Amino acid sequence: MTLRIPTFSAFVPVLILLLALHTPRLLADGNITLTGQIKSSQNITRIEAVERNRANVLAVSTNKPTAWVFPGKINTATGTFRIGAIPPGHRYDLIVFTGKTRWEGVNMQYYRPVQPGPPMTKSDLKQIVTFIEKIPRFTNYNRPLWIAGDHNHATLVVEQIRSHHFYSGHQGSIIFRVAVWYFERYYAGWQKVSNLGKVMTRWRGAADKITNPWQYLPALGDIAVSRAGKFRPIHVTLPKPSPHHGLDGTIPTGR
């Protein structure tokens, strides 16, 4: 079995903490303006920040107005952006729209502090991927988009699709779901941490109506804004859409 799952290390020493954090001026209402730069080969048409622990997942996924989603403005020539009215003391992901693609930030940090362990082995990776892809589920297509971790703990972004007929579904309907899962290795092997996953995307409807490509990118995620309004510099270059990181022009049919 050849595994070509891209990995993103979340448990290495965080050198970015040694960098000077950006400290914007607190506004009169106590909020801040989030700023940065996003470079893209396609024109960026829209940008927003979302606090996923509080925002309505279905509304975010279907582009309906909801609390804890903050629209911004972007200079298409330079890629610099400003997102106002951001309450400090929270963590945010960016959602970026280009002419054809929707990009979503993801948080690859483990759900609790852990001591870094030895590197993840090929056997570790195989066990986790097998659990996701081979165990029968309601969704007929299941695979990891991103994996971050070591020999003892792992954070995964998992894409799930139901393309087969389902109750109240019409011809050509699909269910599309993307969530963050956490795994821990015990003596008996790897186990999914129950009831602690986070759903980022929930979409249901005609397959030809879904945003596609729909991509997920750690570089756009986990922007921690301290209570004092400090946050790390945000400079991201969007790569080309990849089937390994979400939908890429087609709807996988699964098995």
C-alpha positions in Angstrom: 0.0 0.0 0.0 1.5 3.3 -1.0 0.5 6.2 1.2 0.7 9.7 -0.3 -1.0 11.6 2.5 0.7 15.0 3.0 1.8 15.6 6.6 2.1 18.8 8.5 4.0 18.8 11.8 2.1 20.4 14.6 4.3 19.2 17.5 7.7 20.6 16.6 9.0 23.5 18.7 7.0 26.6 17.7 9.7 29.0 16.5 7.2 31.6 15.6 6.8 32.4 19.2 10.3 33.9 19.1 9.2 36.4 16.4 7.8 39.8 17.2 4.0 39.6 17.2 1.9 42.2 15.4 0.1 44.4 17.9 -2.7 46.5 16.3 -4.4 49.3 18.0 -7.4 48.3 20.1 -10.6 50.0 18.8 -13.0 51.9 21.1 -15.2 48.8 21.4 -12.2 46.7 22.4 -11.9 44.9 19.0 -9.0 44.9 16.6 -8.4 44.9 12.8 -6.8 41.7 11.5 -4.3 42.4 8.8 -1.9 40.5 6.5 -1.2 39.4 3.0 -2.5 36.6 0.8 -0.8 36.0 -2.6 -2.6 34.0 -5.2 -2.3 33.2 -8.9 -6.1 33.8 -9.1 -7.8 37.0 -8.2 -9.1 36.9 -4.6 -12.7 38.0 -4.6 -13.6 37.6 -0.9 -11.9 37.1 2.5 -13.3 36.5 6.0 -12.3 35.2 9.4 -14.3 32.6 11.4 -14.2 31.6 15.0 -15.1 27.9 14.5 -15.9 27.2 18.1 -18.8 29.7 18.0 -19.9 30.1 14.4 -22.8 28.1 12.9 -21.2 25.4 10.8 -24.0 25.0 8.3 -24.3 28.7 7.8 -20.6 29.1 7.2 -20.6 26.1 4.8 -23.5 27.5 2.7 -22.3 31.2 2.8 -25.2 32.4 4.9 -24.7 35.4 7.3 -24.0 34.2 10.9 -22.4 35.4 14.1 -18.6 35.0 14.5 -17.9 35.3 10.8 -16.1 38.6 10.0 -15.9 39.8 6.4 -12.8 41.7 5.3 -11.5 43.7 2.4 -8.5 42.8 0.2 -6.4 44.7 -2.2 -6.4 42.5 -5.3 -3.2 44.1 -6.6 -1.1 43.5 -3.5 -3.0 40.8 -1.6 -3.0 42.9 1.6 -6.2 42.5 3.6 -8.0 44.0 6.6 -10.7 42.3 8.6 -12.3 44.6 11.2 -14.3 44.1 14.4 -12.3 41.1 15.5 -12.8 40.4 19.2 -9.4 39.6 20.8 -8.8 36.5 23.0 -9.9 34.0 20.3 -8.5 31.8 17.6 -9.5 32.3 14.0 -9.3 30.6 10.6 -9.3 32.5 7.3 -11.7 31.6 4.5 -10.5 32.9 1.1 -12.4 32.9 -2.1 -10.8 33.2 -5.6 -12.6 33.1 -8.9 -12.9 29.3 -8.8 -11.7 28.0 -5.5 -12.7 28.2 -1.8 -9.8 28.0 0.6 -10.3 27.3 4.3 -7.9 27.5 7.2 -7.6 24.5 9.5 -6.2 24.2 13.0 -3.7 21.3 13.2 -2.9 21.7 16.9 -3.9 18.8 19.3 -6.9 19.4 21.4 -4.8 19.6 24.6 -1.1 20.3 25.5 1.1 17.2 25.0 4.8 16.4 25.3 6.4 16.0 21.9 7.2 12.3 21.2 9.2 10.3 18.7 8.3 10.9 15.0 5.3 9.1 13.5 6.2 5.9 11.8 5.0 4.3 8.6 3.1 1.8 10.7 1.4 4.6 12.7 0.3 6.3 9.5 -0.9 3.1 8.0 -3.0 2.2 11.0 -4.7 5.6 11.1 -5.4 5.8 7.4 -6.8 2.3 7.4 -9.1 3.2 10.3 -10.4 6.2 8.2 -10.6 4.6 4.8 -11.5 1.0 5.4 -14.0 0.9 8.3 -17.6 1.0 6.8 -19.5 4.2 7.5 -22.6 6.1 6.3 -20.3 8.0 4.0 -18.9 5.9 1.2 -15.8 8.0 0.6 -13.5 8.8 3.6 -9.9 10.0 3.6 -7.5 12.2 5.5 -6.5 15.5 3.9 -3.9 16.6 6.4 -2.1 14.7 9.2 0.0 16.3 12.0 1.4 14.4 14.9 4.1 12.1 16.3 4.3 8.5 17.6 1.7 9.1 20.3 -0.8 11.8 19.2 -2.2 13.0 15.9 -4.6 15.6 14.5 -6.3 14.9 11.2 -8.5 16.8 8.8 -10.9 14.2 7.4 -13.0 14.5 4.2 -16.2 12.4 4.0 -18.6 12.2 1.1 -21.9 10.3 0.6 -22.4 10.0 -3.1 -24.7 7.0 -3.0 -28.5 7.3 -2.6 -29.6 8.4 0.9 -32.9 9.2 2.6 -34.5 12.4 1.2 -31.7 12.7 -1.3 -32.4 13.2 -4.9 -30.6 11.9 -8.0 -27.2 13.6 -8.0 -27.3 14.7 -4.4 -24.3 14.3 -2.1 -23.4 14.9 1.5 -20.0 16.6 2.0 -18.4 16.8 5.4 -15.0 17.9 6.6 -14.0 17.6 10.2 -11.0 17.6 12.5 -10.4 14.3 14.4 -7.9 13.5 17.1 -6.1 10.2 17.6 -4.0 8.8 20.5 -1.9 5.7 20.5 -2.5 3.2 23.3 -0.9 -0.2 23.9 -3.5 -1.9 21.7 -2.8 0.6 18.9 -4.3 3.9 17.7 -7.8 5.0 18.7 -9.9 8.0 17.7 -10.6 10.3 20.7 -14.4 10.1 21.0 -16.7 13.2 21.1 -13.9 15.8 20.7 -13.8 16.2 16.9 -14.8 19.5 15.3 -16.9 19.7 12.2 -15.7 22.5 9.9 -17.9 21.9 6.8 -21.4 20.4 6.4 -23.0 20.6 3.0 -25.9 18.6 1.4 -27.5 19.0 -2.0 -27.0 18.7 -5.7 -23.4 17.8 -6.6 -23.2 20.3 -9.4 -24.1 23.1 -7.0 -21.3 22.6 -4.5 -18.2 24.9 -4.5 -15.6 22.9 -6.3 -12.6 23.1 -5.9 -12.9 23.4 -2.1 -9.5 23.3 -0.4 -8.2 23.2 3.1 -4.9 24.8 4.1 -3.2 24.9 7.6 -1.3 28.1 6.7 -4.7 29.9 6.8 -5.7 28.5 10.2 -5.2 28.9 13.9 -4.6 32.6 14.1 -4.4 33.3 17.8 -5.4 36.8 18.8 -4.3 37.4 22.4 -6.4 39.4 24.8 -4.0 42.3 24.2 -4.8 42.1 20.5 -1.5 40.5 19.4 -1.3 38.0 16.6 1.4 36.4 14.4 2.3 38.0 11.1 0.0 36.6 8.3 1.8 36.1 5.0 0.4 33.2 2.9 0.8 32.1 -0.7 -2.0 29.9 -2.0 -0.7 26.8 -3.8 -2.4 25.2 -6.7 -5.6 23.2 -5.8 -4.8 19.6 -5.1 -7.1 16.5 -4.8 -5.0 15.6 -1.7 -6.3 18.7 0.1 -10.0 18.7 -0.7 -12.3 18.8 -3.7 -10.5 19.5 -6.9 -13.0 19.7 -9.7 -14.6 16.3 -9.4 -16.7 14.5 -6.8 -15.1 11.3 -5.6 -17.5 8.3 -5.9 -15.8 6.1 -3.3 -16.3 2.4 -3.1 
